[in-house]
């Protein structure tokens, strides 16, 4: 397809509207970083209470990811994303109006439900509606919108930092993108793969006919039909079948690496980390955090440009190495903070920028892209739900312990720990993760059934 091809324009439009769910994911993930500085002041919160305010959203994420896979397989990807938009709006209003910490935590759980669903339903929707040649870039649009949502949350935090009880306005701003997502999804089609799975071949053909040239559309339809002809129904028993184990391990493993290298300690606690490094003003710390968000956006754009050219594995390898080096620099800076004086602030800024840039070009988009690619159609909703559940469980474990780890191991010790996990993660990705660039989703399934090793999926090479 050329850049002027109307079908490509339609694909980008569909993916862009759906990826607004990623913007909400990012906004509601990042907004707490600035809001927390004022919530802890208004309610006189200690470290443990702060961790609960931050991590309550993750309890909702876990519940949303655990329960919505079967719903997405039954009702459709589109309807689930629309319902998610309603939850986002309700949670934003709830948290902005909270009059106590229990009410605030309950509202954060509602938002978490929405994030948990959106985090797998949006990339699943985009992957199933995208042709192989453009799937990497289109699915990565979701990650780009996540990073834009994070920057938007930092800017909103900065905008309202001088107001009375600014955290209320910070949370309420999430209603706007929720309305955009819900309205936009009403205009979009269901994915052809889901339609075929539910005996709606004419509708599936009509959708594919708008997205692909006629011959390619019929080829894609035939491949989906062949996949469904095997007669499996996507149960938990199917997910645990021996031939499925490699991709189950990859999905859980890539999410473990993504979270336990500490990314959300930066997203949730960036202003707090800057305060640790010597930025004494809450407003200044929030402003510095905006820079982290902008680096995240820029490097995600770089990843989108490269992921279908260089492939998934090279970006993962280079990005993880960059993250490890940045974490080591942070650990060393805090290890010798007494000797560094005011230089600590700027070393921390530089290291966090390098860390977030390395993440954004690799683990950020590619982890979500991989779990949208590697699972067979009949089990994809349930399998992605499981991988997403793993993501949020690991996320909760990190977010709810960061301040405690700092108290126990010291600031340097926390970053040494994350660097060590990152090193193990680099070896995992080199050993297990396949290269899925340009490979049809049904080809990955046929290789998996044929016993091709995880690392070689998509090549047909059983050696």
N, C-alpha and C positions, 0 to 999 in steps of 0.2 A: 504493500500500500504506500502511496505517496503522501506527503504531508498535506496535500489538498483533498485527499480522499474524504468524501462526506462521512463514510462509515467510521473512519478514524476519528473525525471530529466528534461524532456521536459517542464513540467509545470513551473518549476523554471526558466528554460532558457527563456521561453516566457515572464514570469512575469518580469524577470530581464531586458530584452531588453526594454520592454514597460516602465518599471520604470525609464529608462534613461530620460524620460520626467520629472519625479520628480527631477532628478539630475539638469536638466536645470532650473526647477522651483526654486530649492534651490539656485543654483548659481546666477541666475539673481535677486533673492530676496536679497541675502546676500552681493553681490559684492558692492552695493552702500554704505554700512556701512563704508568701508575704503576709497572708491573713494570720498565720500562726503567731507572728511577732506581736500582733495587737490582741489576739484572743488570749494569749497567755498573760498579757498585761491586764485586760479587762476582768479575767476570771482568776488571776493569781495562780497560774498553773505551774506545777513542778515538772521535771523531765518525764516521769511516767504518764502523767495526765496529757502532756503534749504528745507523747507517742501514741496514745489512744485516739486523740483528736485526728492525728494524721492517718493512722492505720485503720480507723473504723471504716473508711471508704473501701479498704481492701477486703474486709469481711463481706461487704456487699458484692465486691468483684468476684470473690470465691463462690458465693451463692449463685450469682448470675451465670458465671461460666459453667458451674456444675449442673445447672438445671435447664439451660436454654439450648443445648445441642439437639436434644430430641425434639424440642419445640420447633427449632429451625428446620429440621428434617420433615416435620409434620405439616406445619403451617406455611413454610416458605421463608426464604431469606429476607425478602422485601418486607413482609408484614412484621417480622421480628424487629427489623431496624426502625420501622415506624413506631412500634410500641416503645422502643428504646428512647426515641425522641421525647415521648410523653413523660417517661421516667426522669429524663434529664431535666426537663422543665419543672416538674414537681419537686425534685430534689433541690434545685437551685432556689426556688421560692421558700421551701421549708428551712434550709440552712440560713438563708438571709433573715428569716423571721425568728430564729431560735432565741429563747430567753434564758436557757440554761445549758450546761454542758451535756447532760443526757439528751436533751432535745437536739442539740447540735450534732451529737454523735449519731443519733437515729437518722437525721437528715443526710448525714454523710454516708450512712449505709444504703439509703435509697439511691443516692448518686452512684455508689459503688455497684449496685445491681445493674444500672444502665451501662456503666463502663465495662463491667464484666461481659455483658452481652455484646456490646459494640466491638469490643476488642477482638472477637473472633468472627462475628457475623459480617462485619464490613469487609475485611480481607477475603472472607469466604465468598461473599457476593461478587466482589470485583474479580477474583480469580476464576470464577465459573462463567463469567460473561466476557472474559478476555481471550483473544487468540494467543497461542504460544509465543509468537515473536515479540509481542508487546506486554506479556503478562507481568514480567518483572517490574517494568516501569509503572504500569497501571496500578498494581497492588501496592507498590511503594508510595503511590500518591497518598495512601492512607497514612503512612508514616510521616510524610511531608506535612499533611494536615495536622497530625499529632504535634509535631514540632512547632507549627504555626500557632496551634492552640496554646501550647506552653508559653510561647512568646507573648501571645495576646493576654494570657493570664498575668504574666509579669508586668506588662504595660498597664493592665487594669489595676494591679496592685500598686504600681507606681502612681497612677492617676489619682487613686482615692486615698493614698497614704496620709494625706493631710486632713482628711475629713474626720468627723466624730464617728466613732465605731466604724471605721472604714471597712472592716471585714464583711459587714452586711452588704455593702454595695459591690464588693468584690465577688461574693457568691451570687448575688442577684443577676449579674451580667451574663451568667451562663444561660439564661432564658433565651437570649437572642439567637445564638447558633442552634439551639434546640428547635426553635420554630422553623428555621431555615431547613434543617434536616428533615423534619416531619413533612413539611410542605413539599420539598423536593422529591422525597421518596414516593409520594403519592403519584407522581408523574412518570416514574420509571417502571420498566418491565421486570417480571420475575426472571431468574436465570434459566437458560434453556436446559441445563442439566437437571435442575429441580423439576421443571415442567415435564421432561421426559420420564423422570422417575415416577411421576404421578399421572402417567398416561395422557399427557396433553401434547402429543407430538406436533399437531398443527400449530399450536401456539409457540412451541419451541422452534419450529422451522421459521415461523414469521419473525421471531426475535433474531435468530441467526442470520436471516436474510437481510436484516437491516445493518448487521455488524460485519458481515463478511461477503465477499463475492460468492455467487451462487454455487459454484463447484466446491469451494472451500466449506461453505455452509453445509452442503450435503455430506461431504467427507466427515466433518465434525459430528453431524447428526448420526452417521453410521457408527462412528467410534463410540459415541455415548450409548447407542442402542446395543452394541456388542457388549459393553461393560455391564449394562443392566440385565442382559440375557442370562447372566450367570445365576440369577435368581436369589441372591443374598439380600438380607433385609436390614443390615446395619445394626445388629444387636451387640450388647456388651460381649457376648460370647464370640461373635465375629471379630471384635476388636482385639480380643485376647488370643486369637488363633496364632499358632507358631509362625506362620508366614508373615503375619502382621507385626511381630515383635520388633524387627529392626526399625520401622518407622515410628513405632510407639516410643522406643528408646531415643530416637533422634528428636522427636517432638518434645519429650520431657527434658532431654539433655540440653537442647539449645535454649529452652526457657530457663533452666537452672543457671546456665552460664550467663544469659542476659541479665538476670536479676542479681545473682550473688557476686557479680563484679562491682556492685554498688551503685548502679545507675540512678536508682530512685532515692538514694541518700542525697545525691546531687540535686535531683528534681524537687524533692520535698524540702530539703534542708539547706539549699544553696545559700540563702541569706544567713542562716545560722552558722554555716561553715565560714562565710566571710567575716562574721562577727568574731568567730574563734581566731581568725587570722589577724584581727586588729582593726576592722572597720567598726567604729564605735556607734555610728548612727544607723538606726533601722532603715531609714529612707535611703541612705547611701548604699547599704547592703542590698536592698531591693534593686536599686538602679544598677549596681554591678551585676546582679543576677540577670538582668535583661540582656547583657552581653553574652552570657552563657546560652540563653535562648536563641539569640541571633546566630551564633555559631552553629547551634543545633540545626536550625533551618537551612543555612547555607550548605553545610556538609551533607544534609539529606538530599538536597538538590543535586549535589555532586554524585551521590550514590545512585539516584534515579537515572542520571546520565550514563553511569558506568555498569549498572547491574546486568543489563542485557548485552553489553559489549564484552566486558572482562569476565563476567560470571560471578556466581555467589561465593565460591570458595576463595578466590584470590582476595576479594574484599574482606571476607571474614578474617582471613589470616593476617592481613596488614592492619586492619582495624584493631584486632585484639592485641597485637604487639604494641600499637600506639597507646592503647588503654593501660596496658601493664606498665609501660615506661612512665606514663603520666602519674599513675598511682604510686609508683616508687618515688618519684620526685616529691609528691605530696607527703608521703611518709617521711622522707628525709627532711623536708622543710619543717614539719612539726616536731621531728626528732630533735632538731637543733634550733628550735624557735627562739630560745633565749639568746643565742649567738647571732641570729639573723636580724633582730630588731624590726624596723619598719619594712625591711625588704621582704619579710614573710608575706605581707599583703599581696605584693605583686607577683611573687613566685606562686602563691596560691591561685591568683587570677589566671596566670599563664598556664599552670598545670590543669586547672579545671577546664579552661578553654580547649586545651589539647585533648583532654580526656573526653569531653562531650563531642568534639569533632570526630575523634576516632570511633566513638560509639555510633554516631549518626551515619557514618559512611559504611558501617558494617552490621553489628548486632542489632541496632535499632530497627531498620527496615527488613533486614534479611531473615531474622528469626520469624517474624510474622509472615513473610513471603513463603518461607520454607513450609510452615505448617499449613499454608493454603495450597501447597503443591503436592506434597508427598503422599497423601492418603487417598485410597480408592474412593470412587464416587459413592458407593452404597454405604460407606462408613464415615464419610468426610465430616458431616456435621457433628457426629458424636466424638470422633477422634480429635477434631479441632477444639471441641469443647473441653476434652480432657487435657490437651496441651495448654489451653488457655487457663484452665483451672490450676495446672502446675505453675504457670507463670505467676498467678495471683497469690498462690500459697507461698512461693519463694519470695515474692514481693513483700507480702505481709511479714514474713520472718525477718527480712532485712529492715524494713521501715520501722517495725515495732521494737527493734533492738539497737538501732544506731546510737542513740544517746546513751543507752546502757553500756554498749560496747566501748564507747568513748570514755565513759566513767571507769570501766573495768580495765581496758587495755591502754587507755590514753589515746589522744588524737592520732599519733603516729601509728600505734598498734592497729587501729581500725583500718587504716589505709594499707598497711602491710598485709593484713588479712585479705582484703579485697584483691590485692595484687597477686597473692598466692593462688587464690581461686581462679583468677584470670589466666594464670599460667597453665593450670590444669584444664581450663576451658579451651585454650589454644590447642592443646594436644587432642582433646575430644573432637574438636571440629576437623582437625587434620585427619583423624582416624575414621570418623563416622559419617560426616556430612557429605552427601552426593552433590555433584554439579547438575543443576536442573535447568540451566540456561537453554531456552529454545526447545525443550523437550515436551511433547504433548503429555497432558496429564494421564491419558490412558496408557501411554508407553511406560510411564513409571510404574503403573499398576501391573502391567504384564511382566516387567522385569522382577518386581517384588514376588509375584506368584511363581516365577521360574527359579527363585532361590538365588538371584543375583545379590552379592554382598551389598550392604547398605551404601558403602562409599561409591560403588559402581552403578547404582540405579540410574537408568536413562541411557546407559552405554550398551546394555545387553551383554556385558563382559562378566562372566561368572568366575573369572580367575582372580 
